Amino acid sequence: MHSDNERTNSAMQAIRLLPPGAARPGRPRAVWGTALLAVAVLLAAARGAAANGDPVEDLRQALREVPPTDKAGYEARKKNLKMKADKLESIVDLSRAMVLPDWRYVDRDPDL
């Protein structure tokens, strides 16, 4: 049976056999740490945007409403969509709004 001292010595010898570390051993940790921090900040910002009400999601909900059947309904829908579109402030929001699948491109009524 091996003593604790012999085990420690053999472990130290095994460690010495390992190749030397990179020139800057702390740098990869710093890079991964920075990347992890950036992801955490982006996720927190996304949650904050969802909690505050996403203007693109509001527009999507307005687009999904049942189509109106009368002129007053058309005007109310037009006013509501214009109000929701005016809340889009950034280019990112505008691009997200443009690719929403809820736009009625193939509807028979072009005013819809």
N, C-alpha and C positions, 0 to 999 in steps of 0.2 A: 504494500500500500504506500502511496506517495504522501509525503507531508505537505502541509500548506505552503511551506517555503519552496519546495521543489515545483509545485504547481505555478507559483508566482514567477519563478525563474523561467519556466518553460513558456509561460504566457508572454513574458518580456522578450524572450528570444523570437517568438512568433511575430510580435509587433515589429521587431527590428527587421524582419524579413519582408515586411510590406514595402511597396515602392514609396518614395518620398511624395509628399503632397504637392500641390500646385505652388507656383511661386507666391501667390497670394491666397492662402487658404481661407481667409475671411471673406473674400470677394464673392464667391458663389452664394454664400449665405446671404450676403447683403443684397444681391440681385434677386434671389428668391423672396427675401423678406420684403423688398420694395414691390415686387410683382404681387405678392399676397396682399400687401397694404392697398395697392391700386385696385385690385379686384374687390376688396372689402368696401372701399370708398364708393366704387361704381354701384355695387349692390345696394348700399345704403341710400345712394342718390335715387336709384330706381324705386326703392320702396317709398322714399319720400315723395317722389312724383306720383306714385300710385295713391298714396294716402291723401295728397293734396288735390287729387282729381286730375287725371290725365286728359288734356284737351282733345287728343286724338281718339281716346276711348269715348269721350262725350260725343264727338262727331260720329263715330261708328254707331253708337246707340241711336242717334238721331236719324241716321241713314236706314237703320233697321225698322223704323216705325212703319206701321201699315200705310200704304199709299192713300192719299186723300181721294175723295170722289167728287168733291165740289170745288168751286172757285175759291171759297173762303178757306178751305182746307189746303189748297195749293199755296195760297198767300201765307198762311200760318207756317206751312212747312218751309217755304222759301225764307221767311223771316227767321225761323229757328235755325236752319242750316247756315244762313249768313252769320247769325250771332255765334254759332259754334265755330265757324271757320275764322271769324275775327279773333278768336282766342288762341289760334295757332300763332306762335311768336317766332320760333326758330326754324331754320332750314330743315333741321332733323324732323321736327313735327310736321312740317309741310310735306316732306318726302314720305313720311309714314302715312300721312293722310291720303296722298295720291295713290298709294298702292293698296289701299283698303279694298277688300273684295266685295264690300257692300254697296259700292256705287252701282247704280242701275243703268248700265250701258246698253243693254239689250231690251230695255222696256219699250213697249209700243209708243208710249207717250214721251216725247222728247223733253217736255217741260218738267217731268218728274225728276 
